[in-house]
């Protein structure tokens, strides 16, 4: 999907709020994310991860969590 198409879709779904101060804005933000649920929050998080990778110029084919590989050997004695 091209940048223009993603931008159009985001604008159609955009939700806004006018706050008089930072505390009011933070409270609205907390309530908003509580309302949308965990699946939407997780999806938004992955959207941000993909967007950062695109900005960095990386090809985003499949993103996954970083994994460390280790071998544990039992002592025979």
Secondary structure, DSSP 8 states (H G I E B T S, - for coil): --HHHHHHHHHHH------SSHHHHHHHHHHHHHHH-HHHHHHHHHHHHHHHHHHTT---S----------------
